[in-house]
Amino acid sequence: MKPAAGAAARGFTLIELLTALLVLSLLALMSYRGLGAVLDAREHVRLETDKWRRVAAFFARFERDVQLAAPRPVRSDSGSAPAWRGEAVAAPQPRLEFSRFAATEGVDTARRIAYQLNEKQEIELWLWPGLDVAPGALPLRYPVLAGVKAFELHYLNPGLTWVDAWPASPGDPPIPQAVRLRIVLASDEEIVRIFALQS
């Protein structure tokens, strides 16, 4: 029997509804995956930006400190120490230790400072209260860069040769002409910078 003319048009069939739902669910899945990829990329960019910001801040701090290096030996309870002491191999004492003048901005004082890579893969800044070290005085230690696998320093002598310890010979000046810093991050990026010094 035919429907009468003017009767209501028939609705969607079950197959048509299921096909529409399948298409909509595929579109939702693709949108969700695309949004997830965008959020993952955004988080990766944020982490990389933070990492390189910390690396840049460390290099700025290191450059500022070595530019203020003072050619003044210091007195300590064990005798005197050279103005600049760079160790070839990490030992109980810091890898690099030197005297530093006060900054012209007046934000800090003349003091003895040092840099060392600790067992947590952090480069630490050691700060003594002044230039001459009082008996029993211990430095304050601050991590300045985390996630470092290697921390190497080389020093330019008057013969324009890089050496891995300073002073390398008795006739060396108090401060090397330049310092070359090489670090390897935990993510395997290698960074080398050279800083000329006011010797």
Buried (B, 14 or more C-beta within 10 A) or exposed (E): EEEEEEEEEEEEEEEEEEEEEEEEEEEEEEEEEEEEEEEEEEEEEEEEEEBEEBBEEBBEBBBEBBBBBBBBBBEBEEEEBBBBBBBBEEEEEBBBBBBBBEBEEEEBEBBBBBBBBBEEBBBBBBBBBEBBBEEEEEBEBEEBBBBBBEBBBBBBBEEEEBBBBBBBEEEBBBBBBBBBBBBBBEEEEEEEEEBEBEB
